[in-house]
Amino acid sequence: MTENKITDRDNALFEAGIKLGALYHQFTGSPVNLKTVSSLEQAIQESISVQPFVESISVKINRDLLKSKLNSEFGYTELQGPMLDVKITVKYGSSRVKVAMAFDSELNYPLMKIEDIE
């Protein structure tokens, strides 16, 4: 039986996946409208950026999709996964990974994926 060594790359990928999952499940369902969308993007970025090993994060909420989901009586909706476009760079030891979440129209799903490993 061979011993498998866990690498910085392995840990960086694990941490990046945790960040995306936490972001998705923590913030979907948050009330949002066109006046608050920028502050919600900023709040998500700031919340995730304080977690260990996060080097950078970018969060964009699709305004067109947001507009199409607004409740006509109350003027807001809830943040949904397909609205999110996220990029996160995680640095763990000697490894840096870039991950993303974006709506995949073919799969009809907000897909999380690895974009780059350094």
Kinemage of the C-alpha trace (Angstrom):
@kinemage 1
@onewidth
@group {chain A} dominant
@subgroup {mainchain}
@vectorlist {calphas} color= white
{ca met a 1} P 0.000 0.000 0.000
{ca thr a 2} L 1.436 3.353 -1.046
{ca glu a 3} L 1.228 6.391 1.138
{ca asn a 4} L -0.504 9.318 -0.563
{ca lys a 5} L 0.884 12.706 0.319
{ca ile a 6} L -1.595 15.564 0.490
{ca thr a 7} L -0.133 18.510 -1.430
{ca asp a 8} L -0.577 22.285 -1.274
{ca arg a 9} L -2.451 21.935 -4.573
{ca asp a 10} L -4.895 19.469 -3.009
{ca asn a 11} L -5.513 21.771 -0.055
{ca ala a 12} L -5.876 24.847 -2.267
{ca leu a 13} L -8.524 23.096 -4.381
{ca phe a 14} L -10.346 21.871 -1.278
{ca glu a 15} L -10.346 25.359 0.263
{ca ala a 16} L -11.565 26.925 -2.992
{ca gly a 17} L -14.444 24.463 -3.235
{ca ile a 18} L -15.440 25.155 0.351
{ca lys a 19} L -15.477 28.901 -0.350
{ca leu a 20} L -17.780 28.508 -3.368
{ca gly a 21} L -20.139 26.174 -1.535
{ca ala a 22} L -20.279 28.398 1.529
{ca leu a 23} L -20.936 31.484 -0.595
{ca tyr a 24} L -23.728 29.784 -2.522
{ca his a 25} L -25.533 28.384 0.493
{ca gln a 26} L -24.991 31.396 2.721
{ca phe a 27} L -26.249 34.058 0.328
{ca thr a 28} L -28.844 32.510 -1.978
{ca gly a 29} L -32.242 33.506 -0.682
{ca ser a 30} L -31.022 36.935 0.429
{ca pro a 31} L -33.540 39.695 -0.340
{ca val a 32} L -32.244 41.955 -3.122
{ca asn a 33} L -33.449 44.679 -5.451
{ca leu a 34} L -31.832 47.082 -7.891
{ca lys a 35} L -30.986 49.561 -5.106
{ca thr a 36} L -29.270 46.957 -2.921
{ca val a 37} L -27.590 44.725 -5.519
{ca ser a 38} L -24.224 46.530 -5.398
{ca ser a 39} L -24.087 46.448 -1.615
{ca leu a 40} L -24.965 42.725 -1.632
{ca glu a 41} L -22.131 42.042 -4.103
{ca gln a 42} L -19.771 43.958 -1.807
{ca ala a 43} L -21.042 42.175 1.320
{ca ile a 44} L -20.519 38.755 -0.292
{ca gln a 45} L -17.001 39.703 -1.407
{ca glu a 46} L -16.069 41.050 2.009
{ca ser a 47} L -17.546 38.064 3.849
{ca ile a 48} L -15.702 35.467 1.793
{ca ser a 49} L -12.471 37.488 1.572
{ca val a 50} L -11.842 37.220 5.323
{ca gln a 51} L -11.753 33.419 5.175
{ca pro a 52} L -8.337 31.729 5.244
{ca phe a 53} L -6.306 31.536 2.027
{ca val a 54} L -8.565 33.795 -0.086
{ca glu a 55} L -6.313 35.969 -2.210
{ca ser a 56} L -9.046 37.660 -4.247
{ca ile a 57} L -12.749 37.443 -4.994
{ca ser a 58} L -15.078 39.027 -7.512
{ca val a 59} L -18.870 38.759 -7.269
{ca lys a 60} L -21.257 40.013 -9.934
{ca ile a 61} L -25.026 39.646 -9.797
{ca asn a 62} L -26.759 39.566 -13.183
{ca arg a 63} L -28.919 42.727 -13.226
{ca asp a 64} L -31.037 41.603 -16.187
{ca leu a 65} L -31.994 38.359 -14.489
{ca leu a 66} L -32.568 40.227 -11.235
{ca lys a 67} L -34.934 42.679 -12.991
{ca ser a 68} L -36.886 39.820 -14.561
{ca lys a 69} L -37.481 38.228 -11.131
{ca leu a 70} L -38.571 41.351 -9.208
{ca asn a 71} L -41.921 41.062 -7.452
{ca ser a 72} L -44.155 43.736 -8.985
{ca glu a 73} L -45.908 44.540 -5.693
{ca phe a 74} L -42.911 44.715 -3.347
{ca gly a 75} L -40.044 45.444 -5.772
{ca tyr a 76} L -37.571 42.822 -4.609
{ca thr a 77} L -36.652 39.204 -5.145
{ca glu a 78} L -34.347 36.644 -3.588
{ca leu a 79} L -30.817 36.051 -4.790
{ca gln a 80} L -30.732 32.881 -6.874
{ca gly a 81} L -27.763 30.804 -7.982
{ca pro a 82} L -28.203 31.567 -11.700
{ca met a 83} L -27.752 35.291 -10.924
{ca leu a 84} L -24.232 34.778 -9.537
{ca asp a 85} L -20.969 35.159 -11.426
{ca val a 86} L -18.122 34.539 -8.979
{ca lys a 87} L -14.360 34.258 -9.303
{ca ile a 88} L -12.136 33.327 -6.356
{ca thr a 89} L -8.368 32.930 -6.136
{ca val a 90} L -7.064 30.827 -3.256
{ca lys a 91} L -3.387 30.585 -2.312
{ca tyr a 92} L -2.355 27.700 -0.103
{ca gly a 93} L 1.368 27.260 0.442
{ca ser a 94} L 3.045 27.039 -2.950
{ca ser a 95} L -0.203 26.611 -4.921
{ca arg a 96} L -2.643 29.148 -6.274
{ca val a 97} L -5.977 28.076 -7.758
{ca lys a 98} L -8.646 30.056 -9.531
{ca val a 99} L -12.215 28.841 -9.338
{ca ala a 100} L -15.489 30.227 -10.622
{ca met a 101} L -19.220 29.856 -10.481
{ca ala a 102} L -21.390 30.948 -13.385
{ca phe a 103} L -24.688 29.958 -14.907
{ca asp a 104} L -24.282 27.242 -17.537
{ca ser a 105} L -27.219 27.614 -19.926
{ca glu a 106} L -26.632 24.179 -21.464
{ca leu a 107} L -26.937 22.505 -18.065
{ca asn a 108} L -29.426 25.116 -16.775
{ca tyr a 109} L -27.348 25.232 -13.600
{ca pro a 110} L -24.973 27.576 -11.708
{ca leu a 111} L -21.842 25.488 -12.314
{ca met a 112} L -18.755 25.666 -10.095
{ca lys a 113} L -15.465 24.871 -11.768
{ca ile a 114} L -11.696 25.073 -11.580
{ca glu a 115} L -10.330 27.654 -14.018
{ca asp a 116} L -6.596 27.538 -13.349
{ca ile a 117} L -3.977 25.895 -11.137
{ca glu a 118} L -0.540 27.453 -10.627
